[in-house]
Amino acid sequence: MAGLFDAFEIKNLQLKNRVMVSPMCQYMAEEDAVANDWHIVHYGSFALGGPALVMTEATAVEARGRISVHDLGIYDDRHMEPLRKLVEFNHRHGSKMGIQMAHAGRKAIVPEPIIAPSAIAFSDKYPEPLEMTKEHMQEVLRAYRQATKRALDVGFDVIEIHAAHGYLLHEFLSPVSNHRSDEYGLTREGRVRFVLEVMEQVIDVVAGKIPVTVRVSASEYDCQGYSLDDVVYYCKRMEEIGIDAIDVSSGGNLPVAPSSYPGYQLPFAEAIKQAVHVPVLAVGMLDDPQLAEHVIQSGKADMIVVGRGFLRDKHWAHTAALALGKQPQVPESYLRAYL
Ligand SMILES: Cc1cc2nc3c(=O)[nH]c(=O)nc-3n(C[C@H](O)[C@H](O)[C@H](O)COP(=O)(O)O)c2cc1C
């Protein structure tokens, strides 16, 4: 029976344990979307804290796809060197590094005109987006392709495609935000089409070198939204085209917040895990070490993704190892703290 601190593999990527730091926007980049000292210290300190994999915050593939003007980007060659420094630091200190590639769609608050599947604002506090033309779609596909080339060059170990939380790809998947009457809307086959096209671009460039994963929102918490059955269908289609793991989150496409409690998204991960063969990652208040261990041991999910727990305790994985009676794998300079 595998536990939280047993090694794991996603495709060809060896992971020293089953802990991943969740993507978390920092809004700390200057308006050029370039990583700075904040990002080096922030992500680097996670690496010292013991997780197998650290995921960047949502990193925009286009300037108009930033959630805010302070997001990280990977849409220009200038973004590469600081990201490379960050990846190299984390590699030297024992963690793999993933990039969450994102496009904010109608939830972007940026100077550029914003785009979405349909001209429907997220809420009355957000601007109305332009309905995407086929040309816009080609631009976005090219942007994902270019971003993937840069991510590979920088040395990231995983690309996670952000298709959750109400951003562009989620907007395509949902009947709430996708009112298109062409082949990219109308049915769930139509609504998943553009998302699969994006994934095909990324998978094509990656050519098997590193895993390509996806984050989905498994519930929209509204009867107008898609169903869990739709999400399972989407995940199966993604698996068929070569997605290597599924990170299961929820919400974000409607201004409603789920009630959250430990493991609140776990039933979604379990449902998806029963339907696919690729690894499933669970997230959402799983930072109680006993709960995290139980989720892995009971086979409900394959990896535990921790967000706020790592913000509170950058060494969460070491803390969890101690709580579970394991020897934490700390950097040598820290050993005296653990004798
Ligand atoms: C400060 C903050 C920023 C976040 N930014 C992102 C993000 O960039 N991409 C994403 O997929 N989720 C983002 N999330 C959601 C987290 O990745 C995670 O799914 C959520 O916090 C639930 O996990 P937790 O209970 O372990 O924090 C963010 C959450 C927080 C607290």
The ligand as a Tripos MOL2 file, in Angstrom:
@<TRIPOS>MOLECULE
LIG
   31    33     1     0     0
SMALL
NO_CHARGES

@<TRIPOS>ATOM
      1 C1         -3.1500   32.8020   -3.0610 C.3       1 LIG1
      2 C2         -3.7660   31.7640   -3.9590 C.ar      1 LIG1
      3 C3         -3.5410   31.8410   -5.3280 C.ar      1 LIG1
      4 C4         -4.0460   30.8410   -6.1860 C.ar      1 LIG1
      5 N1         -3.7380   30.8610   -7.5120 N.ar      1 LIG1
      6 C5         -4.0280   29.7860   -8.2950 C.ar      1 LIG1
      7 C6         -3.4780   29.6480   -9.5960 C.ar      1 LIG1
      8 O1         -2.6690   30.4680  -10.0580 O.2       1 LIG1
      9 N2         -3.8490   28.5560  -10.3180 N.ar      1 LIG1
     10 C7         -4.6940   27.5900   -9.8190 C.ar      1 LIG1
     11 O2         -5.0010   26.6220  -10.5140 O.2       1 LIG1
     12 N3         -5.1840   27.6820   -8.5670 N.ar      1 LIG1
     13 C8         -4.8450   28.7290   -7.7950 C.ar      1 LIG1
     14 N4         -5.2740   28.7720   -6.4930 N.ar      1 LIG1
     15 C9         -6.0080   27.6250   -5.9340 C.3       1 LIG1
     16 C10        -5.0010   26.6680   -5.2590 C.3       1 LIG1
     17 O3         -4.0750   26.1520   -6.1990 O.3       1 LIG1
     18 C11        -5.6980   25.4940   -4.5730 C.3       1 LIG1
     19 O4         -6.3550   24.7270   -5.5300 O.3       1 LIG1
     20 C12        -6.7130   25.9560   -3.5100 C.3       1 LIG1
     21 O5         -6.1300   26.9330   -2.6690 O.3       1 LIG1
     22 C13        -7.2070   24.7860   -2.6720 C.3       1 LIG1
     23 O6         -6.1060   24.1020   -2.0830 O.3       1 LIG1
     24 P1         -5.6460   24.3650   -0.5450 P.3       1 LIG1
     25 O7         -6.8420   24.1490    0.3300 O.co2     1 LIG1
     26 O8         -4.5400   23.3720   -0.2980 O.co2     1 LIG1
     27 O9         -5.1560   25.7920   -0.4710 O.co2     1 LIG1
     28 C14        -4.8220   29.7830   -5.6460 C.ar      1 LIG1
     29 C15        -5.0800   29.7620   -4.2690 C.ar      1 LIG1
     30 C16        -4.5420   30.7060   -3.4390 C.ar      1 LIG1
     31 C17        -4.7920   30.5910   -1.9470 C.3       1 LIG1
@<TRIPOS>BOND
     1     1     2 1
     2     2     3 ar
     3     2    30 ar
     4     3     4 ar
     5     4     5 ar
     6     4    28 ar
     7     5     6 ar
     8     6     7 ar
     9     6    13 1
    10     7     8 2
    11     7     9 ar
    12     9    10 ar
    13    10    11 2
    14    10    12 ar
    15    12    13 ar
    16    13    14 ar
    17    14    15 1
    18    14    28 ar
    19    15    16 1
    20    16    17 1
    21    16    18 1
    22    18    19 1
    23    18    20 1
    24    20    21 1
    25    20    22 1
    26    22    23 1
    27    23    24 1
    28    24    25 2
    29    24    26 1
    30    24    27 1
    31    28    29 ar
    32    29    30 ar
    33    30    31 1
@<TRIPOS>SUBSTRUCTURE
     1 LIG1         1 GROUP 0 **** ****
